[in-house]
Amino acid sequence: MKTHRTITYGLALLFAFGLVAGTSGRNAVATTATTFSGQATVVNGQVAGIPVKLVDTGPVDAGGGSLEASLLNYPLPAPAPDPLGGALAAEVLHAAVVAQGNHSRAEAAVASFTLSTPAGKVSADFLMARASATCNGNTATGAGTAEIVGLQAPGVGPVTVTGAANQHVPLVVGEIVLNEQLVDSGASASNGGITVNALHIKIPGVADVTVASAHADIACGLSGACANQDFITGGGFITTKSGSRANFAVAGGIKNGGFWGHLLYIDHGTPGARAKGTAVTGYTVLGPTTRQIDGQADASGMATSGHYTAVVTDGGEPGRGVDHFALTLPGYAQPDVTLDGGNIQLHCK
């Protein structure tokens, strides 16, 4: 389920559910350039006293830019160490930030997430958080969305997701916060940011972890153009041509004269139909909101290796039922279908 909450930062502090330390404190005026911040992280916090941070873009430059990070599976295959001893598992971990023109956008997504605790397991089929901060003239507005599918919690069982921001789910010990939305404490009419955590798991003495976290911030000034800075990002799940479920994450664009992005894909109904992109080799505009991304997929342990072509369409909001995904790999082809969940975002359209 998705929620969408728009905030005008001149009023945001009156309605904030929670505050975090501000990263801004900048006073944008019409003669200064717009500045940005943004970051996306899939898992961040501590489990049994052990710090954990998985798939983090790091902060975007104040002048704008694009960042991406991805991981096909966690834990990593042996002999890579797992400091959490199997307590956390996930697949198709995706994070991206694009800040340019008059907006900053961040997104983080993960599939098949499980956190095992002494009290039981917290699990979800799919989690995605998206945050955006936009300048309309000299006025900053922010929006946050979270999509949470198949959430289960110990002592609760299947969790009903209301779609409200900051939904609290009590556990026997601790709680889970769904669609946690935090407004930057330094927000003003022309300067503000928002952080969205799809899940915040808080179990005293056991775990304090955010899952699928996106932060976007902007200080309005003179906005630059988006010409020659075309990017598309997204993640979600589809029903394949054989009726199975596939999880994916994708990013593509042109950055500093080179190609940018990644691909993650797992078809749970077709053995070996899994891919992790190692390089983007082409990016083509096929229509107003459709992009083709070409690249190379990791051959390590995958039947479908070599060149890939992904074609994605941002059909509108929310992405379910209107955004499109298609993929071709050696010996495997998934024709164009609409998303069952998740979102494709074309930036600077």
C-alpha positions in Angstrom: 0.0 0.0 0.0 1.2 3.5 -0.8 0.7 6.7 1.0 1.5 10.2 -0.2 1.8 13.2 2.1 2.8 16.6 0.8 4.3 19.1 3.1 4.8 22.9 2.7 7.8 23.6 4.9 6.5 26.9 6.2 3.9 24.8 8.1 5.7 21.5 8.3 7.0 21.9 11.9 3.4 22.2 13.2 2.5 18.8 11.8 5.7 16.8 12.1 5.4 13.5 13.8 9.0 13.4 14.7 12.1 15.6 14.2 15.7 14.8 13.4 18.7 16.9 13.5 18.6 19.3 10.5 21.3 19.2 7.9 20.6 22.5 6.3 20.3 25.9 8.0 20.9 27.5 4.6 19.0 30.7 3.6 18.3 30.5 -0.1 17.6 33.7 -1.9 16.8 34.3 -5.5 20.3 35.2 -6.5 21.8 31.9 -5.2 21.8 28.5 -6.9 19.5 25.8 -5.6 21.4 23.4 -3.4 20.5 19.8 -2.5 21.1 16.9 -0.2 19.8 13.3 -0.5 20.7 9.8 0.5 19.2 6.3 0.2 20.1 3.3 2.4 18.4 -0.1 2.4 19.4 -1.3 5.9 20.9 0.8 8.7 21.2 0.4 12.4 22.3 -2.3 14.9 21.4 -5.9 15.5 22.5 -7.5 18.8 24.9 -4.6 19.3 26.5 -5.2 15.9 26.3 -2.1 13.5 24.9 -2.9 10.1 24.6 -0.8 7.0 23.7 -2.4 3.6 23.5 -0.6 0.3 24.1 3.0 1.0 24.4 5.7 -1.7 26.1 8.1 0.6 25.1 11.8 0.5 24.7 13.6 -2.8 26.8 16.6 -3.5 25.3 20.0 -2.5 25.5 21.0 -6.2 23.4 18.0 -7.2 24.2 14.7 -8.9 23.2 11.1 -9.1 24.2 8.2 -6.9 23.2 4.5 -7.0 24.0 1.3 -5.0 22.8 -2.3 -5.3 23.2 -5.8 -4.0 21.5 -8.9 -5.3 21.4 -11.0 -2.1 22.4 -10.7 1.6 24.1 -12.6 3.2 26.8 -12.7 0.6 27.8 -16.2 -0.7 30.5 -18.0 1.2 33.3 -17.5 2.0 32.2 -13.9 2.6 31.7 -13.4 6.3 28.2 -12.7 7.8 28.7 -10.8 11.1 25.0 -11.1 11.9 25.2 -14.9 11.8 22.2 -15.3 9.5 19.9 -13.0 11.5 19.2 -10.9 8.5 18.4 -11.9 4.9 17.2 -9.9 1.9 17.3 -9.8 -1.9 17.3 -7.2 -4.7 18.6 -4.3 -2.5 18.4 -1.1 -4.4 19.1 2.6 -3.6 19.3 5.7 -5.8 19.4 9.5 -5.5 19.0 12.0 -8.3 19.2 15.7 -7.4 19.0 18.3 -10.2 16.9 21.1 -11.6 14.2 21.9 -9.1 14.1 18.6 -7.2 15.9 16.1 -5.1 14.6 12.5 -5.1 15.7 9.4 -3.2 14.4 5.9 -3.2 15.3 2.6 -1.5 13.8 -0.8 -2.0 14.3 -4.4 -0.9 12.5 -7.8 -1.4 12.2 -10.9 0.7 13.4 -9.2 3.9 13.7 -11.2 7.1 15.1 -10.2 10.5 15.3 -13.0 13.1 15.1 -12.0 16.7 14.8 -14.0 20.0 11.1 -13.1 20.0 10.6 -14.2 16.4 10.9 -13.0 12.8 10.0 -9.7 11.2 9.5 -10.3 7.5 8.2 -8.6 4.4 7.8 -9.5 0.7 8.6 -6.0 -0.5 9.5 -2.7 1.0 10.1 0.6 -0.8 10.5 4.2 0.5 10.6 7.3 -1.7 11.3 10.9 -0.7 11.3 14.0 -2.8 11.9 17.7 -2.2 10.9 20.2 -4.9 11.2 23.9 -5.4 8.1 25.7 -6.9 9.7 29.1 -7.4 11.1 29.9 -3.9 8.8 27.6 -2.1 10.0 24.1 -1.0 7.6 21.2 -0.8 8.3 17.7 0.2 6.5 14.4 -0.2 7.1 10.8 1.1 5.7 7.4 0.1 6.2 4.0 1.5 5.1 0.7 0.0 4.9 -2.3 2.4 3.8 -5.7 1.1 3.4 -8.9 3.1 4.6 -7.7 6.5 4.6 -10.1 9.4 5.7 -9.5 12.9 6.3 -11.8 15.9 3.2 -12.1 18.2 1.2 -10.1 15.6 1.2 -12.3 12.4 0.2 -10.5 9.2 0.2 -6.8 9.8 -2.6 -4.6 8.3 -0.9 -1.6 6.7 -3.2 1.4 7.0 -1.2 3.7 4.7 -1.0 6.4 7.4 2.4 8.0 8.1 4.1 6.8 11.3 1.8 3.8 11.9 2.9 2.1 15.2 2.7 -1.7 15.5 3.3 -2.7 19.2 5.3 -5.9 19.8 5.5 -8.0 23.0 8.7 -6.1 23.5 9.3 -2.9 21.4 7.5 -1.8 18.3 7.7 -1.4 14.5 7.0 2.0 12.9 5.6 1.8 9.3 6.0 4.6 6.8 8.0 6.6 9.3 8.1 10.2 8.0 10.5 12.7 9.6 10.6 16.4 8.6 14.0 18.2 8.9 14.1 20.4 11.9 15.7 23.2 9.9 12.8 23.4 7.5 11.5 26.8 6.3 9.4 28.1 3.4 12.3 27.9 1.0 14.4 25.2 2.5 13.4 21.8 3.7 13.8 18.0 3.6 12.1 14.8 4.5 13.2 11.3 5.5 11.0 8.3 4.9 11.7 4.8 6.4 9.5 2.0 5.1 10.1 0.2 8.4 11.7 1.2 11.7 12.2 -1.9 13.9 12.8 -1.0 17.6 13.3 -3.8 20.0 15.2 -2.7 23.1 18.5 -4.5 23.6 18.0 -6.5 20.4 17.6 -4.3 17.3 17.2 -0.7 16.2 17.0 -0.9 12.4 15.6 1.2 9.6 14.7 -0.7 6.4 14.3 1.1 3.0 15.2 4.6 4.0 15.2 7.7 1.7 16.1 11.3 2.4 15.6 14.3 0.2 16.4 17.9 0.9 16.5 21.1 -1.1 17.2 24.8 -0.6 15.5 26.9 -3.3 17.4 29.4 -5.4 18.1 29.6 -9.1 17.3 26.2 -10.5 19.6 24.7 -13.2 18.3 23.0 -16.3 18.0 19.3 -16.7 19.2 19.1 -20.3 21.4 16.1 -21.0 20.8 14.8 -17.4 18.2 12.1 -18.1 17.9 9.4 -15.4 15.4 6.7 -14.6 15.3 4.6 -11.5 12.9 2.1 -9.9 12.2 -1.2 -8.2 9.4 -3.6 -7.6 7.9 -6.9 -8.5 6.0 -8.4 -11.5 4.2 -11.5 -12.6 6.3 -13.2 -15.3 5.1 -14.8 -18.5 5.1 -18.2 -16.7 3.0 -16.9 -13.8 5.9 -16.7 -11.3 6.9 -13.7 -9.3 10.0 -11.7 -10.1 11.7 -9.0 -8.1 13.7 -6.3 -9.8 15.6 -3.1 -9.4 16.9 -0.9 -12.2 18.7 2.4 -12.7 20.0 4.1 -15.9 21.2 7.4 -17.3 24.1 9.4 -18.5 26.5 10.9 -16.0 29.7 12.9 -16.7 29.7 11.7 -20.3 29.4 8.0 -19.4 26.6 5.6 -18.7 25.3 5.1 -15.2 23.1 2.6 -13.4 22.5 -1.0 -12.3 20.2 -4.0 -12.8 19.0 -6.6 -10.3 16.6 -9.4 -11.2 15.4 -12.7 -9.7 12.6 -14.8 -11.3 11.6 -17.1 -8.5 9.8 -19.5 -10.9 12.7 -20.1 -13.3 15.9 -21.7 -12.1 18.9 -19.6 -12.9 16.9 -16.6 -14.1 18.7 -14.1 -12.0 21.0 -11.3 -13.0 23.2 -8.6 -11.5 24.3 -5.9 -13.9 28.0 -5.1 -13.9 28.0 -2.2 -16.3 25.5 0.0 -18.2 26.6 0.2 -21.9 23.7 2.1 -23.4 20.8 4.4 -22.6 18.1 5.2 -25.2 15.1 7.4 -25.1 12.2 5.4 -26.7 9.4 7.8 -25.8 8.3 10.6 -23.5 8.5 8.4 -20.4 10.1 5.2 -21.7 13.8 4.4 -21.6 15.9 1.4 -22.7 18.9 0.4 -20.6 21.6 -1.9 -22.1 24.3 -3.5 -20.1 26.3 -6.5 -19.0 25.1 -9.0 -16.4 27.4 -10.8 -13.9 28.2 -14.3 -15.1 29.1 -15.6 -11.7 26.8 -18.5 -10.9 24.1 -17.3 -13.2 22.6 -19.1 -16.2 21.5 -15.8 -17.7 24.7 -13.9 -18.2 26.1 -11.6 -20.8 24.2 -8.7 -22.4 20.9 -7.5 -21.0 18.3 -5.0 -22.3 15.7 -3.5 -19.9 12.9 -1.3 -21.1 11.0 0.6 -18.4 8.2 3.2 -18.5 7.1 5.7 -15.9 3.4 5.6 -16.4 2.4 7.8 -13.5 1.7 7.6 -9.7 1.4 5.2 -8.0 3.5 2.8 -10.1 1.4 -0.3 -9.6 -0.6 -1.1 -12.8 0.7 1.8 -14.8 4.5 1.5 -14.8 6.1 -1.0 -17.2 9.1 -3.4 -17.1 10.6 -5.7 -19.7 13.9 -7.6 -19.7 15.9 -9.6 -22.2 18.8 -11.8 -21.1 20.7 -14.6 -23.0 18.2 -17.4 -23.2 15.6 -15.5 -21.2 13.0 -12.9 -22.2 10.3 -11.3 -20.1 7.9 -9.3 -22.3 6.6 -5.9 -21.2 4.2 -6.1 -18.2 2.8 -3.6 -15.7 4.2 -3.6 -12.2 2.3 -5.5 -9.4 4.1 -3.3 -6.9 6.9 -0.8 -6.7 7.6 2.3 -8.8 9.5 3.5 -11.9 10.6 7.2 -11.6 11.7 9.3 -14.6 13.7 12.2 -13.3 13.4 15.7 -14.7 10.4 15.0 -16.9 
